[in-house]
Amino acid sequence: GAGVSQSPSNKVTEKGKDVELRCDPISGHTALYWYRQSLGQGLEFLIYFQGNSAPDKSGLPSDRFSAERTGGSVSTLTIQRTQQEDSAVYLCASSHAGTGGTQYFGPGTRLLVL
Amino acid sequence: AQSVSQHNHHVILSEAASLELGCNYSYGGTVNLFWYVQYPGQHLQLLLKYFSGDPLVKGIKGFEAEFIKSKFSFNLRKPSVQWSDTAEYFCAVNANSGNTPLVFGKGTRLSVIA
């Protein structure tokens, strides 16, 4: 079946602009995760959604970052007033409910803030 | 807090050489362990995982990993590497208690030369 999809694949923006990144998880997966992959920092957890529970936002680096998940499916990660240090690849993953659900990753959105 | 340490930043091997990539984790409870691979230009893919049972886990493409609880280790091995194994390898861990975010190591870049 279809995997996790993300859009856009690449985004170039100017410092101070807002950006929205989209993730379509695998159908039926109740858990959805956002990670960031940057040089020197590796892969960092940002936020995750589990069913109808309140999201775990503990990984968000600042209040300029937010995410929502509509209807338990598609998720949007928003970065307000982008800074150059926000440049990274933003990865989305999804998994089945239950202990040990394997996370399947999308191709990522490469964000460059000029 | 959980943490994952991958000992090698960059490994260079000739084809047919044996591979072992080190991974140690720090966590006080029961964990799930994963190795993901990222081939050049591609997204993260699951190589293998350990949840419980036999500590020797076999994955795709001839890879295996051994969970040694007393050493908090989950090293990845392959007896004979191929040029196509050139990629970045990430060790990851999450808590074995429902869906939880992954904590990743910094990754090990493997270059296989002919």
Interface residues (C-beta under 8 A of the other chain):
Chain A: T30 A31 Y33 Y35 G42 L43 E44 F45 Y48 Q50 D56 G59 L91 A93 S95 A97 G98 T99 G100 G101 T102 Q103 Y104 F105 G106 P107 G108
Chain B: N32 F34 Y36 Q42 H43 L44 Q45 L46 K49 F51 F90 A92 N96 S97 G98 N99 T100 P101 L102 V103 F104 G105 K106 G107
